[in-house]
Amino acid sequence: MSFQLVLASSSPRRQELLKQVNIPFIIRKPEVDESSIHSVLPEEKVKQLARLKGRETVLKDEKEVILSADTVVSCNKQIFEKPNDTDEAHHMLSLLSGKRHEVWTGFMIRTGKHEEVFTQKTEVEFWPLSKEEIESYLSTGEPFDKAGAYGIQGPGSILVKRIIGDYYNVVGLPISLVVKELRKYDILPVFQ
């Protein structure tokens, strides 16, 4: 049986990563209340959020496979999600300045008969950032829809001194691990 991948997300970054490796998919965004997840452990939080999104996405037939995901940033036992405003984004970037932090992504793959949740961690170290550098980055508008208030794939790349682990996990989806797990359902990259 050939399966159809359903991405339970409207994230343009996750869509771009799946397109980059030529995995055909359709989008079906779940309506969820993420504030219902209260875990203070980043690995557990991304698992619970991925599970919530995956279970709230409707399977329309037995040939569909749901892929849901969530990403958070963690530094000094504090979880940073998407900032609500400029002050919160500035505060997050100030706390990340000159430090190493973790980026956690959880993703769930679900069919009508099976579900499995995975996590991936990448360590990221920022250069020390001046107030002017933070304000300049904030002026790009990039931080406001990204966990931890930065995007490694855009102007935020200049904030990053080094990473240890999967770069694409920091973007929002550990794509090689996702593709490996999707092979179980004969969902493969299409290269022509």
C-alpha positions as CSV (number, residue, x, y, z in Angstrom):
1,M,0.0,0.0,0.0
2,S,1.3,3.5,-0.8
3,F,0.8,6.1,1.8
4,Q,0.2,9.9,1.5
5,L,2.1,12.1,3.9
6,V,0.0,14.7,5.7
7,L,2.1,17.5,7.4
8,A,0.2,18.7,10.5
9,S,1.8,22.1,10.4
10,S,1.7,25.5,8.6
11,S,5.4,26.1,9.3
12,P,7.0,27.3,6.1
13,R,10.3,26.0,7.3
14,R,9.0,22.4,7.7
15,Q,7.4,22.6,4.3
16,E,10.6,23.8,2.7
17,L,12.6,21.0,4.3
18,L,10.2,18.3,3.0
19,K,10.3,20.0,-0.5
20,Q,14.1,20.1,-0.3
21,V,14.3,16.3,-0.1
22,N,11.4,15.8,-2.6
23,I,8.9,14.2,-0.2
24,P,5.4,14.7,-1.5
25,F,3.0,15.9,1.1
26,I,-0.3,17.8,1.8
27,I,-0.9,20.2,4.6
28,R,-3.6,19.8,7.2
29,K,-3.1,22.2,10.1
30,P,-4.6,21.1,13.4
31,E,-6.4,23.5,15.7
32,V,-4.8,23.0,19.1
33,D,-4.4,24.8,22.4
34,E,-0.7,24.6,23.0
35,S,-1.1,26.3,26.4
36,S,-2.6,23.0,27.7
37,I,1.0,21.6,27.8
38,H,2.7,22.6,31.0
39,S,5.9,20.4,31.0
40,V,9.0,22.3,32.1
41,L,11.3,19.6,30.6
42,P,12.1,20.6,27.0
43,E,12.3,17.0,25.7
44,E,9.0,16.1,27.3
45,K,7.3,19.3,26.2
46,V,8.1,18.8,22.5
47,K,7.0,15.2,22.7
48,Q,3.7,16.3,24.2
49,L,3.2,19.1,21.7
50,A,4.0,16.8,18.7
51,R,1.6,14.2,20.1
52,L,-1.2,16.8,20.7
53,K,-0.9,18.2,17.1
54,G,-0.7,14.7,15.6
55,R,-3.7,13.4,17.4
56,E,-5.8,16.5,16.7
57,T,-5.1,16.1,12.9
58,V,-7.8,14.1,11.2
59,L,-6.9,11.0,9.3
60,K,-9.2,10.9,6.3
61,D,-8.3,7.4,5.1
62,E,-6.1,4.5,6.0
63,K,-3.5,5.5,3.4
64,E,-2.6,8.7,5.3
65,V,0.4,9.2,7.5
66,I,0.4,12.2,9.8
67,L,3.7,14.1,10.6
68,S,3.5,16.6,13.4
69,A,6.3,18.5,15.1
70,D,7.2,21.2,17.6
71,T,10.5,22.9,18.5
72,V,11.6,24.7,21.6
73,V,14.9,26.3,22.8
74,S,16.1,25.6,26.3
75,C,18.8,27.5,28.2
76,N,19.5,27.3,32.0
77,K,16.4,25.1,32.6
78,Q,14.2,27.7,30.9
79,I,12.1,27.0,27.8
80,F,11.9,29.6,25.1
81,E,9.1,29.3,22.6
82,K,8.1,32.0,20.1
83,P,8.3,35.4,21.6
84,N,5.0,37.4,22.1
85,D,6.5,40.8,21.5
86,T,9.7,42.8,20.9
87,D,10.5,43.0,24.7
88,E,10.2,39.2,25.1
89,A,12.4,38.6,22.0
90,H,15.0,41.0,23.3
91,H,15.0,39.3,26.7
92,M,15.4,35.9,25.1
93,L,18.3,37.0,22.9
94,S,20.0,38.7,25.8
95,L,19.8,35.5,27.8
96,L,21.2,33.4,24.9
97,S,24.0,35.9,24.3
98,G,27.5,34.3,24.7
99,K,26.0,31.0,26.0
100,R,25.3,27.5,24.8
101,H,21.7,26.4,24.6
102,E,19.7,23.4,23.3
103,V,17.2,23.2,20.5
104,W,14.7,20.3,20.9
105,T,12.4,19.1,18.2
106,G,9.8,16.4,18.8
107,F,7.9,14.8,16.0
108,M,5.2,12.2,15.7
109,I,4.4,9.9,12.9
110,R,0.8,8.5,13.1
111,T,-1.4,6.2,11.1
112,G,-4.8,4.8,11.9
113,K,-3.1,1.8,13.6
114,H,0.2,3.1,14.9
115,E,1.9,6.2,16.4
116,E,5.5,6.9,17.4
117,V,7.2,10.0,18.9
118,F,10.8,11.0,18.4
119,T,13.0,13.7,19.7
120,Q,16.2,15.3,18.5
121,K,18.5,17.7,20.4
122,T,21.1,20.1,18.9
123,E,23.4,22.3,20.9
124,V,23.9,25.9,19.7
125,E,26.3,28.5,21.0
126,F,25.8,32.2,20.4
127,W,28.5,34.8,20.1
128,P,28.3,37.5,22.9
129,L,25.8,40.0,21.5
130,S,25.7,43.7,22.2
131,K,22.5,45.6,22.7
132,E,22.9,47.2,19.3
133,E,23.4,43.8,17.6
134,I,20.2,42.5,19.3
135,E,18.2,45.5,18.2
136,S,19.6,45.3,14.7
137,Y,18.5,41.7,14.5
138,L,15.1,42.5,16.0
139,S,14.6,45.1,13.2
140,T,14.6,42.3,10.6
141,G,11.3,41.0,12.0
142,E,12.7,37.4,11.8
143,P,12.6,36.5,15.5
144,F,8.8,36.7,16.0
145,D,7.7,33.4,14.7
146,K,10.6,31.3,15.9
147,A,11.4,29.5,19.1
148,G,14.1,31.2,21.0
149,A,13.6,34.4,18.9
150,Y,16.0,33.5,16.1
151,G,16.2,31.6,12.8
152,I,19.5,30.0,12.0
153,Q,18.7,29.8,8.3
154,G,18.3,33.6,7.9
155,P,19.9,36.7,9.3
156,G,20.0,35.0,12.7
157,S,22.9,32.8,11.3
158,I,25.3,35.6,12.3
159,L,24.4,35.2,16.0
160,V,25.6,31.6,16.0
161,K,29.2,30.8,16.9
162,R,28.9,27.0,16.6
163,I,26.4,24.1,16.6
164,I,26.8,20.5,17.8
165,G,24.3,18.2,16.1
166,D,21.7,18.4,13.4
167,Y,21.5,21.8,11.7
168,Y,18.1,21.1,10.3
169,N,16.8,20.3,13.7
170,V,17.5,23.9,14.6
171,V,15.6,25.0,11.5
172,G,12.6,23.0,12.8
173,L,12.7,19.4,11.6
174,P,15.5,16.8,11.8
175,I,14.9,15.9,8.2
176,S,17.3,13.0,7.8
177,L,15.7,11.2,10.9
178,V,12.2,12.0,9.6
179,V,13.0,10.5,6.2
180,K,14.5,7.4,7.8
181,E,11.4,6.9,9.9
182,L,9.0,7.6,6.9
183,R,10.7,4.8,4.9
184,K,8.8,2.4,7.1
185,Y,5.7,3.6,5.3
186,D,7.3,3.6,1.8
187,I,7.2,7.4,1.9
188,L,10.4,8.1,0.1
189,P,12.1,11.1,-1.6
190,V,11.2,11.3,-5.3
191,F,14.2,12.1,-7.3
192,Q,13.7,12.1,-11.1
